[in-house]
Amino acid sequence: MDATAALSAESLLRRLEWRVVRRLDGRLQGDYRSLFRGSGLDFTDLREYAPGDDLRHIEWNVTARLDEPYVREFVEDRELTAWLLLDDSASMGFGPVDRQKDLVLAEVATVLAHVLVRGGGRVGAIVLDRKVEIVVPPASGRTQVLRIAKTLLDRREARSAGPGKDAGQGAHGAWGRLARFGRRAQAAGARGGNEGRDTAYASAGVTDLSVLLTAAAGIARRRSLVLVVSDFISVDGWEAPLARLARRHEVVALQVLDPRESELPDAGGVYVEDAETGEQIFVDTSDAAFRQRLAAVTAERQADLEARATRAGVDLHVVRTDDDLVRTLLRIAELRRRRRR
């Protein structure tokens, strides 16, 4: 077990308060709602539509009667309700020993929960593995932040201590999936087309994000801020439930990635194992053409993933394991601010 696996919720929160929250305080001057402006909204009035208004706020009945587009105006509740939808499936165990994706997941969830409750909001969490494993009802205060952090850290520790599980196998899990996808894409290219590209990828895994998104739609009844944190390694079919969720809530998607998922090292011939399916394959990582092909396929998949999220009406933001979390959150806030203009 690595040293970070036994990290306590209290020590994690204190570390993040010093390294992340304190720096965010200086940049945002306490205005944390500018990070993820959106939910907990009360309808106040109607006005004529203006270019740049959110189309989801169009009041269609009034628009039809007056033959002019009108939009609903809102003001934020004093009490913001937020839901963290957290993908803690096996593929999140990938990454460097001291900063695997599941640790980044815990850090992101803890920081977001902390800054939201500091503003008087309530935060809940839904944790997915192969199914919805845990639902943490919304609450406020530091105790709630620690509860969410502990939930994720306990799962991370259990994963590290599991039989036959070590850092190397976790890394091989993601490489195994990507390598297999690259080989199937090569086979499709040899046939002169890319038929079956998505289904070939989808058949490789067992995580189904639609389960998490559908569960959230049933649990989060009140209009809320919904933050989806996942690596988006999932079977197909999550776009429709994501779009349905976005029609009622303010939804932001954060994709946790590690650079090595698209950049295989030149390590010669190795066996790699998919962490979720247990499938093992042999790949020659010294083959430069294979590594280039894998990089091209993963870049294509990333572009397709971003297009799917956009069609669902959701912004997709990347959080890398080698990123500075403060710079990443400020970048996301700035992108969202520009989009609202």
C-alpha positions as CSV (number, residue, x, y, z in Angstrom):
1,M,0.0,0.0,0.0
2,D,1.4,3.4,-0.9
3,A,1.7,6.2,1.7
4,T,-1.2,8.2,0.3
5,A,-3.6,5.3,0.6
6,A,-3.8,5.7,4.4
7,L,-4.4,9.4,4.2
8,S,-7.1,10.5,6.7
9,A,-10.0,12.8,5.7
10,E,-8.9,15.4,8.3
11,S,-5.3,15.5,7.0
12,L,-6.4,15.7,3.4
13,L,-8.7,18.6,4.2
14,R,-6.1,20.4,6.1
15,R,-3.6,19.9,3.3
16,L,-6.0,21.2,0.7
17,E,-7.0,24.2,2.9
18,W,-3.4,25.2,3.0
19,R,-2.3,24.4,-0.6
20,V,-5.5,25.0,-2.5
21,V,-8.3,26.9,-0.7
22,R,-6.0,29.5,0.7
23,R,-4.7,30.3,-2.8
24,L,-8.3,30.3,-4.2
25,D,-9.2,32.8,-1.4
26,G,-6.6,35.2,-2.7
27,R,-7.8,34.9,-6.3
28,L,-11.5,34.8,-5.8
29,Q,-11.8,37.0,-2.7
30,G,-14.3,34.7,-1.2
31,D,-16.7,34.7,-4.2
32,Y,-16.8,30.9,-4.7
33,R,-20.0,31.0,-6.6
34,S,-18.1,32.4,-9.5
35,L,-16.4,29.1,-9.7
36,F,-19.6,27.3,-10.7
37,R,-22.3,29.8,-11.0
38,G,-25.6,28.2,-11.4
39,S,-28.1,26.3,-9.3
40,G,-30.3,26.9,-6.4
41,L,-32.3,29.4,-8.4
42,D,-35.6,31.0,-7.7
43,F,-37.8,32.4,-10.5
44,T,-38.4,36.1,-10.1
45,D,-39.6,37.7,-13.4
46,L,-39.8,37.6,-17.2
47,R,-38.1,39.7,-19.8
48,E,-37.5,39.7,-23.5
49,Y,-34.9,37.4,-24.8
50,A,-31.5,38.9,-25.5
51,P,-28.6,37.4,-27.6
52,G,-26.5,35.2,-25.3
53,D,-29.3,34.3,-22.9
54,D,-29.5,30.7,-21.8
55,L,-32.0,29.0,-24.1
56,R,-33.1,26.7,-21.3
57,H,-34.6,29.7,-19.6
58,I,-37.1,30.5,-22.4
59,E,-40.6,30.7,-21.2
60,W,-42.4,28.9,-24.1
61,N,-46.0,29.6,-23.0
62,V,-45.5,33.4,-22.8
63,T,-43.3,33.3,-26.0
64,A,-46.2,31.6,-27.9
65,R,-48.8,34.0,-26.6
66,L,-46.8,37.2,-27.4
67,D,-45.0,35.9,-30.5
68,E,-41.8,37.2,-29.0
69,P,-39.2,35.2,-27.1
70,Y,-39.2,35.7,-23.4
71,V,-36.9,34.3,-20.8
72,R,-37.3,33.6,-17.0
73,E,-35.0,35.6,-14.7
74,F,-33.7,34.0,-11.5
75,V,-32.0,35.0,-8.3
76,E,-29.8,32.6,-6.3
77,D,-31.1,31.1,-3.2
78,R,-29.1,31.8,0.0
79,E,-28.7,28.1,0.3
80,L,-27.1,26.4,-2.7
81,T,-27.6,22.7,-3.1
82,A,-24.9,20.8,-5.0
83,W,-24.5,17.2,-5.9
84,L,-21.1,15.6,-6.6
85,L,-21.5,12.6,-9.0
86,L,-18.3,10.7,-8.4
87,D,-17.1,7.9,-10.6
88,D,-14.8,5.7,-8.4
89,S,-14.6,2.7,-10.7
90,A,-11.5,0.5,-11.1
91,S,-10.1,2.6,-13.9
92,M,-9.7,5.5,-11.5
93,G,-6.8,3.5,-9.9
94,F,-4.5,4.5,-12.7
95,G,-1.7,7.0,-12.4
96,P,1.6,7.6,-10.6
97,V,1.9,5.9,-7.2
98,D,1.6,9.2,-5.3
99,R,-1.2,10.7,-7.4
100,Q,-3.5,8.3,-9.0
101,K,-6.8,9.4,-10.5
102,D,-8.8,8.3,-7.5
103,L,-6.7,10.5,-5.3
104,V,-7.3,13.4,-7.6
105,L,-11.0,12.5,-7.4
106,A,-10.9,12.7,-3.6
107,E,-9.0,16.1,-3.8
108,V,-11.4,17.6,-6.3
109,A,-14.5,16.4,-4.4
110,T,-13.1,17.7,-1.1
111,V,-12.2,21.1,-2.4
112,L,-15.5,21.6,-4.1
113,A,-17.5,20.4,-1.1
114,H,-15.4,22.7,1.2
115,V,-15.8,25.9,-0.8
116,L,-19.5,25.3,-1.4
117,V,-20.4,24.7,2.2
118,R,-18.3,27.7,3.2
119,G,-20.7,29.8,1.2
120,G,-23.7,28.4,3.1
121,G,-24.5,25.7,0.7
122,R,-25.5,22.0,1.1
123,V,-23.5,19.3,-0.7
124,G,-24.4,15.7,-1.3
125,A,-22.5,12.9,-3.2
126,I,-23.3,9.8,-5.2
127,V,-20.5,7.3,-5.7
128,L,-20.4,4.9,-8.6
129,D,-18.4,1.8,-9.2
130,R,-20.1,-0.9,-11.2
131,K,-23.3,0.3,-9.6
132,V,-24.3,3.2,-7.3
133,E,-22.4,2.2,-4.2
134,I,-23.0,5.2,-1.8
135,V,-25.4,8.1,-1.5
136,V,-24.4,10.9,0.9
137,P,-27.5,13.1,1.4
138,P,-26.9,16.9,1.2
139,A,-25.8,18.6,4.3
140,S,-23.7,21.6,5.2
141,G,-20.7,22.2,7.5
142,R,-17.2,20.8,7.8
143,T,-18.4,17.5,9.0
144,Q,-20.1,16.9,5.7
145,V,-16.9,17.7,3.8
146,L,-15.0,15.2,6.0
147,R,-17.7,12.6,5.4
148,I,-17.4,12.8,1.6
149,A,-13.6,12.8,1.8
150,K,-13.6,9.8,4.1
151,T,-15.9,7.9,1.8
152,L,-13.5,8.2,-1.1
153,L,-10.3,7.7,0.9
154,D,-11.8,4.5,2.5
155,R,-12.6,3.1,-0.9
156,R,-9.1,4.0,-2.2
157,E,-7.5,2.3,0.8
158,A,-9.6,-0.8,0.2
159,R,-8.7,-0.9,-3.5
160,S,-5.0,-0.6,-2.7
161,A,-5.2,-3.4,-0.1
162,G,-7.2,-5.7,-2.3
163,P,-5.9,-9.1,-3.3
164,G,-3.5,-8.9,-6.2
165,K,-3.9,-5.1,-6.5
166,D,-0.9,-2.9,-6.6
167,A,0.1,0.4,-8.3
168,G,1.5,-1.4,-11.3
169,Q,-1.6,-3.4,-12.0
170,G,-3.7,-0.2,-11.7
171,A,-1.6,1.4,-14.3
172,H,-1.8,-1.6,-16.6
173,G,-5.6,-1.5,-16.2
174,A,-5.9,1.7,-18.1
175,W,-3.1,0.9,-20.6
176,G,-4.7,-2.5,-21.3
177,R,-8.0,-0.9,-22.2
178,L,-6.4,1.8,-24.4
179,A,-4.0,-0.6,-26.0
180,R,-6.8,-3.0,-26.9
181,F,-8.8,-0.1,-28.4
182,G,-5.8,0.9,-30.4
183,R,-5.4,-2.5,-31.8
184,R,-9.0,-2.8,-32.7
185,A,-8.9,0.6,-34.4
186,Q,-5.9,-0.6,-36.4
187,A,-7.9,-3.6,-37.5
188,A,-10.8,-1.3,-38.6
189,G,-8.3,0.9,-40.5
190,A,-7.0,-2.2,-42.3
191,R,-10.5,-2.9,-43.5
192,G,-10.7,0.6,-44.9
193,G,-13.1,2.1,-42.4
194,N,-13.8,2.9,-38.7
195,E,-17.0,0.9,-38.3
196,G,-17.6,-0.3,-34.8
197,R,-15.2,2.2,-33.3
198,D,-17.5,3.2,-30.4
199,T,-18.9,-0.3,-29.8
200,A,-15.4,-1.8,-29.8
201,Y,-14.4,0.6,-27.1
202,A,-17.6,0.2,-25.2
203,S,-17.4,-3.5,-25.1
204,A,-14.0,-3.3,-23.3
205,G,-15.4,-2.0,-20.1
206,V,-18.1,-2.5,-17.5
207,T,-18.5,1.0,-16.0
208,D,-21.8,2.6,-17.1
209,L,-22.0,6.3,-16.3
210,S,-25.7,6.3,-17.4
211,V,-26.4,4.4,-14.1
212,L,-25.0,7.3,-12.1
213,L,-26.7,10.0,-14.1
214,T,-30.0,8.3,-14.1
215,A,-29.8,7.8,-10.3
216,A,-29.0,11.4,-9.8
217,A,-32.0,12.5,-11.8
218,G,-34.2,10.6,-9.4
219,I,-32.5,11.7,-6.3
220,A,-31.9,15.4,-7.0
221,R,-35.4,16.7,-7.1
222,R,-34.7,20.3,-6.4
223,R,-32.8,22.3,-9.1
224,S,-29.2,22.0,-8.1
225,L,-25.6,22.4,-9.1
226,V,-24.4,19.0,-10.4
227,L,-20.7,18.3,-10.7
228,V,-19.8,15.1,-12.5
229,V,-16.3,13.9,-11.8
230,S,-15.2,10.9,-13.9
231,D,-12.6,9.7,-16.3
232,F,-15.5,9.0,-18.7
233,I,-14.2,5.5,-19.5
234,S,-17.7,4.0,-19.8
235,V,-20.0,2.0,-22.1
236,D,-22.0,4.2,-24.5
237,G,-25.4,5.6,-23.7
238,W,-24.5,8.2,-21.1
239,E,-25.3,11.2,-23.3
240,A,-29.1,11.0,-23.1
241,P,-29.3,10.9,-19.3
242,L,-26.7,13.6,-19.1
243,A,-28.8,15.8,-21.4
244,R,-31.9,15.1,-19.3
245,L,-30.0,16.0,-16.1
246,A,-28.8,19.3,-17.8
247,R,-32.3,20.3,-18.7
248,R,-33.3,20.6,-15.0
249,H,-29.9,21.3,-13.3
250,E,-26.8,23.3,-13.8
251,V,-24.3,20.5,-14.8
252,V,-20.6,20.7,-15.1
253,A,-18.4,17.7,-16.1
254,L,-14.8,17.3,-14.9
255,Q,-12.8,14.6,-16.7
256,V,-9.9,13.2,-14.6
257,L,-7.0,12.1,-16.9
258,D,-3.5,11.0,-16.6
259,P,-1.0,11.8,-19.4
260,R,0.2,8.2,-19.5
261,E,-3.2,7.1,-20.7
262,S,-2.4,8.3,-24.1
263,E,1.4,8.1,-24.0
264,L,2.7,4.6,-23.6
265,P,6.3,4.5,-22.4
266,D,8.9,2.5,-24.5
267,A,9.1,-0.4,-22.1
268,G,9.4,-3.3,-24.6
269,G,7.0,-6.2,-24.7
270,V,4.6,-6.2,-21.7
271,Y,1.4,-7.8,-20.6
272,V,-1.3,-5.4,-19.5
273,E,-4.5,-6.1,-17.7
274,D,-7.8,-4.3,-17.8
275,A,-8.6,-3.3,-14.2
276,E,-12.3,-3.7,-14.7
277,T,-12.7,-6.8,-16.9
278,G,-9.5,-8.7,-16.0
279,E,-8.7,-9.2,-19.7
280,Q,-4.9,-9.5,-20.4
281,I,-3.1,-8.8,-23.6
282,F,0.5,-8.5,-24.8
283,V,1.7,-5.3,-26.4
284,D,5.0,-4.3,-27.9
285,T,5.5,-0.8,-26.5
286,S,8.8,-0.4,-28.3
287,D,6.8,-0.3,-31.6
288,A,6.8,3.5,-32.4
289,A,4.1,3.1,-35.0
290,F,1.8,1.4,-32.4
291,R,2.4,4.2,-29.9
292,Q,1.6,6.8,-32.5
293,R,-1.5,4.9,-33.5
294,L,-2.6,4.7,-29.9
295,A,-2.0,8.5,-29.4
296,A,-4.1,9.2,-32.5
297,V,-6.9,6.9,-31.4
298,T,-7.1,8.4,-27.9
299,A,-7.0,12.0,-29.3
300,E,-9.9,11.0,-31.6
301,R,-11.8,9.5,-28.7
302,Q,-11.3,12.7,-26.6
303,A,-12.6,14.9,-29.4
304,D,-15.6,12.6,-29.8
305,L,-16.2,12.6,-26.0
306,E,-16.1,16.5,-25.9
307,A,-18.6,16.6,-28.8
308,R,-21.0,14.3,-27.1
309,A,-20.9,16.3,-23.9
310,T,-21.5,19.5,-25.9
311,R,-24.5,17.9,-27.6
312,A,-25.9,17.1,-24.2
313,G,-25.6,20.8,-23.2
314,V,-22.7,20.3,-20.8
315,D,-19.2,21.8,-20.6
316,L,-16.5,19.1,-20.2
317,H,-13.3,20.3,-18.4
318,V,-10.1,18.2,-18.1
319,V,-8.3,17.8,-14.7
320,R,-5.0,16.0,-15.2
321,T,-3.1,14.2,-12.5
322,D,-0.1,16.4,-13.1
323,D,-2.1,19.7,-13.0
324,D,-2.0,22.3,-10.3
325,L,-5.5,22.1,-8.9
326,V,-5.8,25.8,-8.2
327,R,-4.8,26.8,-11.8
328,T,-7.2,24.1,-13.1
329,L,-10.2,25.4,-11.1
330,L,-9.5,29.0,-12.0
331,R,-9.2,28.1,-15.6
332,I,-12.6,26.3,-15.5
333,A,-14.1,29.3,-13.7
334,E,-12.8,31.7,-16.4
335,L,-14.0,29.5,-19.3
336,R,-17.5,29.4,-17.7
337,R,-17.5,33.1,-17.1
338,R,-16.6,33.7,-20.8
339,R,-19.4,31.3,-21.9
340,R,-22.0,33.2,-19.8
341,R,-21.2,36.5,-21.6
